């Protein structure tokens, strides 16, 4: 969670977690945190945008 105090891309999150695929990181880490409202999107109206970043909700 501390890693995402500054907005991070899908690729940055996957690399930090040491996961080989972005899809796996999204399904097993990011999506559950979004559902729990622990992470938020910088562009919520376009969740699949290539410019999407994720940050920790305070």
PQR file of N, CA, C, O and H, with PARSE charges and radii, in Angstrom:
ATOM      1  N   UNK A   1       0.823  -1.186   0.000 -0.4000 1.5000
ATOM      2  CA  UNK A   1       0.000   0.000   0.000 -0.0000 2.0000
ATOM      3  C   UNK A   1       0.876   1.263   0.000  0.5500 1.7000
ATOM      4  O   UNK A   1       0.553   2.236  -0.681 -0.5500 1.4000
ATOM      5  N   UNK A   2       1.948   1.252   0.735 -0.4000 1.5000
ATOM      6  CA  UNK A   2       2.818   2.428   0.786 -0.0000 2.0000
ATOM      7  C   UNK A   2       3.438   2.720  -0.578  0.5500 1.7000
ATOM      8  O   UNK A   2       3.745   3.870  -0.892 -0.5500 1.4000
ATOM      9  H   UNK A   2       2.210   0.462   1.288  0.4000 1.0000
ATOM     10  N   UNK A   3       3.620   1.683  -1.380 -0.4000 1.5000
ATOM     11  CA  UNK A   3       4.201   1.838  -2.715 -0.0000 2.0000
ATOM     12  C   UNK A   3       3.334   2.750  -3.585  0.5500 1.7000
ATOM     13  O   UNK A   3       3.862   3.453  -4.445 -0.5500 1.4000
ATOM     14  H   UNK A   3       3.371   0.749  -1.125  0.4000 1.0000
ATOM     15  N   UNK A   4       2.048   2.752  -3.384 -0.4000 1.5000
ATOM     16  CA  UNK A   4       1.120   3.502  -4.234 -0.0000 2.0000
ATOM     17  C   UNK A   4       0.695   4.854  -3.655  0.5500 1.7000
ATOM     18  O   UNK A   4      -0.343   5.391  -4.042 -0.5500 1.4000
ATOM     19  H   UNK A   4       1.619   2.180  -2.685  0.4000 1.0000
ATOM     20  N   UNK A   5       1.484   5.406  -2.735 -0.4000 1.5000
ATOM     21  CA  UNK A   5       1.153   6.756  -2.266 -0.0000 2.0000
ATOM     22  C   UNK A   5       1.218   7.734  -3.427  0.5500 1.7000
ATOM     23  O   UNK A   5       0.405   8.655  -3.508 -0.5500 1.4000
ATOM     24  H   UNK A   5       2.327   4.970  -2.421  0.4000 1.0000
ATOM     25  N   UNK A   6       2.167   7.545  -4.316 -0.4000 1.5000
ATOM     26  CA  UNK A   6       2.222   8.274  -5.577 -0.0000 2.0000
ATOM     27  C   UNK A   6       1.568   7.368  -6.622  0.5500 1.7000
ATOM     28  O   UNK A   6       1.817   6.163  -6.605 -0.5500 1.4000
ATOM     29  H   UNK A   6       2.827   6.797  -4.249  0.4000 1.0000
ATOM     30  N   UNK A   7       0.748   7.894  -7.527 -0.4000 1.5000
ATOM     31  CA  UNK A   7       0.086   7.051  -8.525 -0.0000 2.0000
ATOM     32  C   UNK A   7       1.076   6.209  -9.330  0.5500 1.7000
ATOM     33  O   UNK A   7       2.116   6.698  -9.772 -0.5500 1.4000
ATOM     34  H   UNK A   7       0.546   8.873  -7.541  0.4000 1.0000
ATOM     35  N   UNK A   8       0.730   4.930  -9.510 -0.4000 1.5000
ATOM     36  CA  UNK A   8       1.585   3.979 -10.233 -0.0000 2.0000
ATOM     37  C   UNK A   8       0.795   3.307 -11.350  0.5500 1.7000
ATOM     38  O   UNK A   8      -0.418   3.124 -11.245 -0.5500 1.4000
ATOM     39  H   UNK A   8      -0.114   4.533  -9.151  0.4000 1.0000
ATOM     40  N   UNK A   9       1.499   2.943 -12.423 -0.4000 1.5000
ATOM     41  CA  UNK A   9       0.867   2.239 -13.541 -0.0000 2.0000
ATOM     42  C   UNK A   9       0.735   0.754 -13.220  0.5500 1.7000
ATOM     43  O   UNK A   9       1.306   0.265 -12.245 -0.5500 1.4000
ATOM     44  H   UNK A   9       2.484   3.092 -12.508  0.4000 1.0000
ATOM     45  N   UNK A  10      -0.022   0.047 -14.050 -0.4000 1.5000
ATOM     46  CA  UNK A  10      -0.165  -1.407 -13.904 -0.0000 2.0000
ATOM     47  C   UNK A  10       1.197  -2.087 -13.980  0.5500 1.7000
ATOM     48  O   UNK A  10       1.490  -2.996 -13.203 -0.5500 1.4000
ATOM     49  H   UNK A  10      -0.486   0.444 -14.842  0.4000 1.0000
ATOM     50  N   UNK A  11       2.027  -1.641 -14.922 -0.4000 1.5000
ATOM     51  CA  UNK A  11       3.341  -2.244 -15.111 -0.0000 2.0000
ATOM     52  C   UNK A  11       4.241  -2.014 -13.898  0.5500 1.7000
ATOM     53  O   UNK A  11       4.965  -2.922 -13.488 -0.5500 1.4000
ATOM     54  H   UNK A  11       1.789  -0.903 -15.553  0.4000 1.0000
ATOM     55  N   UNK A  12       4.206  -0.838 -13.330 -0.4000 1.5000
ATOM     56  CA  UNK A  12       5.021  -0.530 -12.148 -0.0000 2.0000
ATOM     57  C   UNK A  12       4.598  -1.394 -10.962  0.5500 1.7000
ATOM     58  O   UNK A  12       5.447  -1.885 -10.216 -0.5500 1.4000
ATOM     59  H   UNK A  12       3.618  -0.101 -13.663  0.4000 1.0000
ATOM     60  N   UNK A  13       3.292  -1.581 -10.786 -0.4000 1.5000
ATOM     61  CA  UNK A  13       2.791  -2.404  -9.686 -0.0000 2.0000
ATOM     62  C   UNK A  13       3.208  -3.858  -9.872  0.5500 1.7000
ATOM     63  O   UNK A  13       3.657  -4.499  -8.923 -0.5500 1.4000
ATOM     64  H   UNK A  13       2.603  -1.182 -11.391  0.4000 1.0000
ATOM     65  N   UNK A  14       3.063  -4.383 -11.090 -0.4000 1.5000
ATOM     66  CA  UNK A  14       3.445  -5.771 -11.357 -0.0000 2.0000
ATOM     67  C   UNK A  14       4.938  -5.975 -11.116  0.5500 1.7000
ATOM     68  O   UNK A  14       5.337  -6.980 -10.528 -0.5500 1.4000
ATOM     69  H   UNK A  14       2.698  -3.862 -11.861  0.4000 1.0000
ATOM     70  N   UNK A  15       5.763  -5.035 -11.564 -0.4000 1.5000
ATOM     71  CA  UNK A  15       7.211  -5.147 -11.371 -0.0000 2.0000
ATOM     72  C   UNK A  15       7.557  -5.103  -9.876  0.5500 1.7000
ATOM     73  O   UNK A  15       8.404  -5.869  -9.418 -0.5500 1.4000
ATOM     74  H   UNK A  15       5.438  -4.219 -12.042  0.4000 1.0000
ATOM     75  N   UNK A  16       6.923  -4.231  -9.133 -0.4000 1.5000
ATOM     76  CA  UNK A  16       7.171  -4.131  -7.695 -0.0000 2.0000
ATOM     77  C   UNK A  16       6.813  -5.431  -6.979  0.5500 1.7000
ATOM     78  O   UNK A  16       7.521  -5.865  -6.070 -0.5500 1.4000
ATOM     79  H   UNK A  16       6.235  -3.609  -9.505  0.4000 1.0000
ATOM     80  N   UNK A  17       5.710  -6.045  -7.397 -0.4000 1.5000
ATOM     81  CA  UNK A  17       5.268  -7.300  -6.775 -0.0000 2.0000
ATOM     82  C   UNK A  17       6.076  -8.511  -7.246  0.5500 1.7000
ATOM     83  O   UNK A  17       5.989  -9.588  -6.657 -0.5500 1.4000
ATOM     84  H   UNK A  17       5.135  -5.693  -8.135  0.4000 1.0000
ATOM     85  N   UNK A  18       6.858  -8.329  -8.302 -0.4000 1.5000
ATOM     86  CA  UNK A  18       7.639  -9.435  -8.844 -0.0000 2.0000
ATOM     87  C   UNK A  18       6.784 -10.428  -9.612  0.5500 1.7000
ATOM     88  O   UNK A  18       7.121 -11.608  -9.704 -0.5500 1.4000
ATOM     89  H   UNK A  18       6.929  -7.454  -8.781  0.4000 1.0000
ATOM     90  N   UNK A  19       5.677  -9.946 -10.164 -0.4000 1.5000
ATOM     91  CA  UNK A  19       4.748 -10.784 -10.924 -0.0000 2.0000
ATOM     92  C   UNK A  19       5.100 -10.672 -12.399  0.5500 1.7000
ATOM     93  O   UNK A  19       5.399  -9.582 -12.886 -0.5500 1.4000
ATOM     94  H   UNK A  19       5.404  -8.986 -10.089  0.4000 1.0000
ATOM     95  N   UNK A  20       5.068 -11.796 -13.114 -0.4000 1.5000
ATOM     96  CA  UNK A  20       5.474 -11.798 -14.513 -0.0000 2.0000
ATOM     97  C   UNK A  20       4.468 -11.137 -15.441  0.5500 1.7000
ATOM     98  O   UNK A  20       4.858 -10.504 -16.422 -0.5500 1.4000
ATOM     99  H   UNK A  20       4.825 -12.682 -12.718  0.4000 1.0000
ATOM    100  N   UNK A  21       3.179 -11.274 -15.146 -0.4000 1.5000
ATOM    101  CA  UNK A  21       2.181 -10.683 -16.035 -0.0000 2.0000
ATOM    102  C   UNK A  21       1.360  -9.613 -15.325  0.5500 1.7000
ATOM    103  O   UNK A  21       1.024  -9.738 -14.147 -0.5500 1.4000
ATOM    104  H   UNK A  21       2.863 -11.788 -14.349  0.4000 1.0000
ATOM    105  N   UNK A  22       1.052  -8.571 -16.065 -0.4000 1.5000
ATOM    106  CA  UNK A  22       0.236  -7.487 -15.539 -0.0000 2.0000
ATOM    107  C   UNK A  22      -1.166  -8.005 -15.242  0.5500 1.7000
ATOM    108  O   UNK A  22      -1.777  -7.608 -14.250 -0.5500 1.4000
ATOM    109  H   UNK A  22       1.325  -8.469 -17.022  0.4000 1.0000
ATOM    110  N   UNK A  23      -1.686  -8.897 -16.103 -0.4000 1.5000
ATOM    111  CA  UNK A  23      -3.020  -9.463 -15.905 -0.0000 2.0000
ATOM    112  C   UNK A  23      -3.123 -10.147 -14.541  0.5500 1.7000
ATOM    113  O   UNK A  23      -4.107  -9.955 -13.828 -0.5500 1.4000
ATOM    114  H   UNK A  23      -1.190  -9.220 -16.909  0.4000 1.0000
ATOM    115  N   UNK A  24      -2.128 -10.933 -14.178 -0.4000 1.5000
ATOM    116  CA  UNK A  24      -2.137 -11.627 -12.884 -0.0000 2.0000
ATOM    117  C   UNK A  24      -2.132 -10.619 -11.737  0.5500 1.7000
ATOM    118  O   UNK A  24      -2.877 -10.774 -10.769 -0.5500 1.4000
ATOM    119  H   UNK A  24      -1.328 -11.090 -14.757  0.4000 1.0000
ATOM    120  N   UNK A  25      -1.311  -9.608 -11.841 -0.4000 1.5000
ATOM    121  CA  UNK A  25      -1.241  -8.589 -10.790 -0.0000 2.0000
ATOM    122  C   UNK A  25      -2.580  -7.874 -10.643  0.5500 1.7000
ATOM    123  O   UNK A  25      -3.028  -7.604  -9.529 -0.5500 1.4000
ATOM    124  H   UNK A  25      -0.706  -9.482 -12.627  0.4000 1.0000
ATOM    125  N   UNK A  26      -3.208  -7.573 -11.761 -0.4000 1.5000
ATOM    126  CA  UNK A  26      -4.503  -6.889 -11.718 -0.0000 2.0000
ATOM    127  C   UNK A  26      -5.576  -7.768 -11.072  0.5500 1.7000
ATOM    128  O   UNK A  26      -6.329  -7.303 -10.216 -0.5500 1.4000
ATOM    129  H   UNK A  26      -2.844  -7.793 -12.666  0.4000 1.0000
ATOM    130  N   UNK A  27      -5.645  -9.020 -11.476 -0.4000 1.5000
ATOM    131  CA  UNK A  27      -6.681  -9.925 -10.981 -0.0000 2.0000
ATOM    132  C   UNK A  27      -6.505 -10.293  -9.515  0.5500 1.7000
ATOM    133  O   UNK A  27      -7.488 -10.376  -8.778 -0.5500 1.4000
ATOM    134  H   UNK A  27      -5.033  -9.398 -12.171  0.4000 1.0000
ATOM    135  N   UNK A  28      -5.274 -10.515  -9.082 -0.4000 1.5000
ATOM    136  CA  UNK A  28      -5.032 -11.030  -7.735 -0.0000 2.0000
ATOM    137  C   UNK A  28      -4.665  -9.977  -6.687  0.5500 1.7000
ATOM    138  O   UNK A  28      -4.754 -10.242  -5.488 -0.5500 1.4000
ATOM    139  H   UNK A  28      -4.476 -10.447  -9.680  0.4000 1.0000
ATOM    140  N   UNK A  29      -4.261  -8.808  -7.122 -0.4000 1.5000
ATOM    141  CA  UNK A  29      -3.849  -7.788  -6.166 -0.0000 2.0000
ATOM    142  C   UNK A  29      -4.636  -6.481  -6.318  0.5500 1.7000
ATOM    143  O   UNK A  29      -5.251  -6.011  -5.361 -0.5500 1.4000
ATOM    144  H   UNK A  29      -4.188  -8.592  -8.095  0.4000 1.0000
ATOM    145  N   UNK A  30      -4.617  -5.905  -7.505 -0.4000 1.5000
ATOM    146  CA  UNK A  30      -5.206  -4.579  -7.695 -0.0000 2.0000
ATOM    147  C   UNK A  30      -6.734  -4.603  -7.615  0.5500 1.7000
ATOM    148  O   UNK A  30      -7.319  -3.795  -6.894 -0.5500 1.4000
ATOM    149  H   UNK A  30      -4.117  -6.287  -8.283  0.4000 1.0000
ATOM    150  N   UNK A  31      -7.382  -5.500  -8.331 -0.4000 1.5000
ATOM    151  CA  UNK A  31      -8.850  -5.539  -8.319 -0.0000 2.0000
ATOM    152  C   UNK A  31      -9.424  -5.744  -6.916  0.5500 1.7000
ATOM    153  O   UNK A  31     -10.364  -5.040  -6.548 -0.5500 1.4000
ATOM    154  H   UNK A  31      -6.906  -6.157  -8.917  0.4000 1.0000
ATOM    155  N   UNK A  32      -8.894  -6.683  -6.114 -0.4000 1.5000
ATOM    156  CA  UNK A  32      -9.416  -6.813  -4.742 -0.0000 2.0000
ATOM    157  C   UNK A  32      -9.215  -5.539  -3.904  0.5500 1.7000
ATOM    158  O   UNK A  32     -10.074  -5.196  -3.092 -0.5500 1.4000
ATOM    159  H   UNK A  32      -8.130  -7.254  -6.413  0.4000 1.0000
ATOM    160  N   UNK A  33      -8.102  -4.846  -4.093 -0.4000 1.5000
ATOM    161  CA  UNK A  33      -7.866  -3.607  -3.350 -0.0000 2.0000
ATOM    162  C   UNK A  33      -8.784  -2.480  -3.825  0.5500 1.7000
ATOM    163  O   UNK A  33      -9.195  -1.633  -3.032 -0.5500 1.4000
ATOM    164  H   UNK A  33      -7.404  -5.124  -4.753  0.4000 1.0000
ATOM    165  N   UNK A  34      -9.105  -2.473  -5.120 -0.4000 1.5000
ATOM    166  CA  UNK A  34     -10.067  -1.500  -5.622 -0.0000 2.0000
ATOM    167  C   UNK A  34     -11.454  -1.774  -5.042  0.5500 1.7000
ATOM    168  O   UNK A  34     -12.160  -0.849  -4.641 -0.5500 1.4000
ATOM    169  H   UNK A  34      -8.771  -3.162  -5.765  0.4000 1.0000
ATOM    170  N   UNK A  35     -11.840  -3.051  -5.003 -0.4000 1.5000
ATOM    171  CA  UNK A  35     -13.151  -3.434  -4.454 -0.0000 2.0000
ATOM    172  C   UNK A  35     -13.256  -3.083  -2.968  0.5500 1.7000
ATOM    173  O   UNK A  35     -14.325  -2.704  -2.488 -0.5500 1.4000
ATOM    174  H   UNK A  35     -11.267  -3.803  -5.329  0.4000 1.0000
ATOM    175  N   UNK A  36     -12.149  -3.209  -2.251 -0.4000 1.5000
ATOM    176  CA  UNK A  36     -12.119  -2.876  -0.818 -0.0000 2.0000
ATOM    177  C   UNK A  36     -11.928  -1.375  -0.574  0.5500 1.7000
ATOM    178  O   UNK A  36     -11.863  -0.923   0.569 -0.5500 1.4000
ATOM    179  H   UNK A  36     -11.281  -3.516  -2.640  0.4000 1.0000
ATOM    180  N   UNK A  37     -11.839  -0.613  -1.670 -0.4000 1.5000
ATOM    181  CA  UNK A  37     -11.639   0.835  -1.621 -0.0000 2.0000
ATOM    182  C   UNK A  37     -10.357   1.241  -0.912  0.5500 1.7000
ATOM    183  O   UNK A  37     -10.299   2.279  -0.254 -0.5500 1.4000
ATOM    184  H   UNK A  37     -11.892  -0.980  -2.599  0.4000 1.0000
ATOM    185  N   UNK A  38      -9.332   0.413  -1.054 -0.4000 1.5000
ATOM    186  CA  UNK A  38      -8.008   0.736  -0.510 -0.0000 2.0000
ATOM    187  C   UNK A  38      -7.144   1.397  -1.579  0.5500 1.7000
ATOM    188  O   UNK A  38      -6.213   2.137  -1.264 -0.5500 1.4000
ATOM    189  H   UNK A  38      -9.379  -0.430  -1.590  0.4000 1.0000
ATOM    190  N   UNK A  39      -7.462   1.123  -2.858 -0.4000 1.5000
ATOM    191  CA  UNK A  39      -6.826   1.784  -3.992 -0.0000 2.0000
ATOM    192  C   UNK A  39      -7.904   2.504  -4.786  0.5500 1.7000
ATOM    193  O   UNK A  39      -9.076   2.128  -4.752 -0.5500 1.4000
ATOM    194  H   UNK A  39      -8.219   0.522  -3.115  0.4000 1.0000
ATOM    195  N   UNK A  40      -7.489   3.546  -5.500 -0.4000 1.5000
ATOM    196  CA  UNK A  40      -8.397   4.272  -6.387 -0.0000 2.0000
ATOM    197  C   UNK A  40      -7.687   4.507  -7.719  0.5500 1.7000
ATOM    198  O   UNK A  40      -6.465   4.395  -7.819 -0.5500 1.4000
ATOM    199  H   UNK A  40      -6.538   3.852  -5.527  0.4000 1.0000
ATOM    200  N   UNK A  41      -8.484   4.835  -8.742 -0.4000 1.5000
ATOM    201  CA  UNK A  41      -7.954   5.084 -10.075 -0.0000 2.0000
ATOM    202  C   UNK A  41      -7.858   6.586 -10.326  0.5500 1.7000
ATOM    203  O   UNK A  41      -8.681   7.361  -9.839 -0.5500 1.4000
ATOM    204  H   UNK A  41      -9.477   4.926  -8.661  0.4000 1.0000
ATOM    205  N   UNK A  42      -6.848   6.983 -11.090 -0.4000 1.5000
ATOM    206  CA  UNK A  42      -6.703   8.393 -11.429 -0.0000 2.0000
ATOM    207  C   UNK A  42      -7.712   8.803 -12.493  0.5500 1.7000
ATOM    208  O   UNK A  42      -8.082   9.975 -12.567 -0.5500 1.4000
ATOM    209  H   UNK A  42      -6.180   6.353 -11.485  0.4000 1.0000
ATOM    210  N   UNK A  43      -8.171   7.854 -13.326 -0.4000 1.5000
ATOM    211  CA  UNK A  43      -9.168   8.135 -14.370 -0.0000 2.0000
ATOM    212  C   UNK A  43     -10.316   7.135 -14.202  0.5500 1.7000
ATOM    213  O   UNK A  43     -10.434   6.199 -14.993 -0.5500 1.4000
ATOM    214  H   UNK A  43      -7.871   6.902 -13.266  0.4000 1.0000
ATOM    215  N   UNK A  44     -11.159   7.317 -13.186 -0.4000 1.5000
ATOM    216  CA  UNK A  44     -12.209   6.328 -12.908 -0.0000 2.0000
ATOM    217  C   UNK A  44     -13.227   6.154 -14.028  0.5500 1.7000
ATOM    218  O   UNK A  44     -13.825   5.085 -14.150 -0.5500 1.4000
ATOM    219  H   UNK A  44     -11.064   8.076 -12.543  0.4000 1.0000
ATOM    220  N   UNK A  45     -13.438   7.184 -14.851 -0.4000 1.5000
ATOM    221  CA  UNK A  45     -14.401   7.062 -15.939 -0.0000 2.0000
ATOM    222  C   UNK A  45     -13.881   6.226 -17.108  0.5500 1.7000
ATOM    223  O   UNK A  45     -14.651   5.852 -17.992 -0.5500 1.4000
ATOM    224  H   UNK A  45     -12.953   8.053 -14.752  0.4000 1.0000
ATOM    225  N   UNK A  46     -12.572   5.930 -17.117 -0.4000 1.5000
ATOM    226  CA  UNK A  46     -11.956   5.100 -18.160 -0.0000 2.0000
ATOM    227  C   UNK A  46     -11.064   4.058 -17.497  0.5500 1.7000
ATOM    228  O   UNK A  46      -9.840   4.189 -17.535 -0.5500 1.4000
ATOM    229  H   UNK A  46     -11.946   6.235 -16.398  0.4000 1.0000
ATOM    230  N   UNK A  47     -11.651   3.023 -16.888 -0.4000 1.5000
ATOM    231  CA  UNK A  47     -10.849   2.046 -16.136 -0.0000 2.0000
ATOM    232  C   UNK A  47      -9.828   1.271 -16.969  0.5500 1.7000
ATOM    233  O   UNK A  47      -8.855   0.764 -16.412 -0.5500 1.4000
ATOM    234  H   UNK A  47     -12.645   2.917 -16.857  0.4000 1.0000
ATOM    235  N   UNK A  48     -10.020   1.166 -18.270 -0.4000 1.5000
ATOM    236  CA  UNK A  48      -9.079   0.417 -19.107 -0.0000 2.0000
ATOM    237  C   UNK A  48      -8.122   1.312 -19.890  0.5500 1.7000
ATOM    238  O   UNK A  48      -7.435   0.846 -20.799 -0.5500 1.4000
ATOM    239  H   UNK A  48     -10.811   1.578 -18.722  0.4000 1.0000
ATOM    240  N   UNK A  49      -8.080   2.574 -19.543 -0.4000 1.5000
ATOM    241  CA  UNK A  49      -7.195   3.516 -20.224 -0.0000 2.0000
ATOM    242  C   UNK A  49      -5.731   3.107 -20.049  0.5500 1.7000
ATOM    243  O   UNK A  49      -5.330   2.637 -18.984 -0.5500 1.4000
ATOM    244  H   UNK A  49      -8.638   2.952 -18.804  0.4000 1.0000
ATOM    245  N   UNK A  50      -4.945   3.294 -21.105 -0.4000 1.5000
ATOM    246  CA  UNK A  50      -3.512   2.967 -21.012 -0.0000 2.0000
ATOM    247  C   UNK A  50      -2.790   3.959 -20.119  0.5500 1.7000
ATOM    248  O   UNK A  50      -1.666   3.704 -19.688 -0.5500 1.4000
ATOM    249  H   UNK A  50      -5.271   3.676 -21.969  0.4000 1.0000
ATOM    250  N   UNK A  51      -3.427   5.089 -19.837 -0.4000 1.5000
ATOM    251  CA  UNK A  51      -2.844   6.106 -18.956 -0.0000 2.0000
ATOM    252  C   UNK A  51      -3.297   5.967 -17.509  0.5500 1.7000
ATOM    253  O   UNK A  51      -2.959   6.795 -16.663 -0.5500 1.4000
ATOM    254  H   UNK A  51      -4.341   5.297 -20.187  0.4000 1.0000
ATOM    255  N   UNK A  52      -4.063   4.919 -17.229 -0.4000 1.5000
ATOM    256  CA  UNK A  52      -4.604   4.691 -15.886 -0.0000 2.0000
ATOM    257  C   UNK A  52      -3.488   4.469 -14.871  0.5500 1.7000
ATOM    258  O   UNK A  52      -2.514   3.767 -15.142 -0.5500 1.4000
ATOM    259  H   UNK A  52      -4.337   4.246 -17.916  0.4000 1.0000
ATOM    260  N   UNK A  53      -3.647   5.071 -13.714 -0.4000 1.5000
ATOM    261  CA  UNK A  53      -2.717   4.844 -12.601 -0.0000 2.0000
ATOM    262  C   UNK A  53      -3.550   4.592 -11.353  0.5500 1.7000
ATOM    263  O   UNK A  53      -4.728   4.945 -11.295 -0.5500 1.4000
ATOM    264  H   UNK A  53      -4.439   5.641 -13.494  0.4000 1.0000
ATOM    265  N   UNK A  54      -2.927   3.982 -10.365 -0.4000 1.5000
ATOM    266  CA  UNK A  54      -3.598   3.606  -9.134 -0.0000 2.0000
ATOM    267  C   UNK A  54      -2.869   4.216  -7.953  0.5500 1.7000
ATOM    268  O   UNK A  54      -1.640   4.288  -7.937 -0.5500 1.4000
ATOM    269  H   UNK A  54      -1.970   3.695 -10.412  0.4000 1.0000
ATOM    270  N   UNK A  55      -3.636   4.655  -6.961 -0.4000 1.5000
ATOM    271  CA  UNK A  55      -3.035   5.265  -5.780 -0.0000 2.0000
ATOM    272  C   UNK A  55      -3.769   4.824  -4.524  0.5500 1.7000
ATOM    273  O   UNK A  55      -4.926   4.407  -4.578 -0.5500 1.4000
ATOM    274  H   UNK A  55      -4.634   4.597  -6.974  0.4000 1.0000
ATOM    275  N   UNK A  56      -3.087   4.921  -3.404 -0.4000 1.5000
ATOM    276  CA  UNK A  56      -3.624   4.537  -2.106 -0.0000 2.0000
ATOM    277  C   UNK A  56      -4.637   5.579  -1.638  0.5500 1.7000
ATOM    278  O   UNK A  56      -4.386   6.782  -1.695 -0.5500 1.4000
ATOM    279  H   UNK A  56      -2.147   5.260  -3.361  0.4000 1.0000
ATOM    280  N   UNK A  57      -5.784   5.089  -1.176 -0.4000 1.5000
ATOM    281  CA  UNK A  57      -6.806   5.964  -0.618 -0.0000 2.0000
ATOM    282  C   UNK A  57      -6.465   6.192   0.851  0.5500 1.7000
ATOM    283  O   UNK A  57      -6.205   5.242   1.589 -0.5500 1.4000
ATOM    284  H   UNK A  57      -5.988   4.111  -1.131  0.4000 1.0000
ATOM    285  N   UNK A  58      -6.467   7.418   1.257 -0.4000 1.5000
ATOM    286  CA  UNK A  58      -6.081   7.737   2.633 -0.0000 2.0000
ATOM    287  C   UNK A  58      -7.243   7.757   3.551  0.5500 1.7000
ATOM    288  O   UNK A  58      -7.082   8.010   4.745 -0.5500 1.4000
ATOM    289  H   UNK A  58      -6.678   8.190   0.657  0.4000 1.0000
TER
END
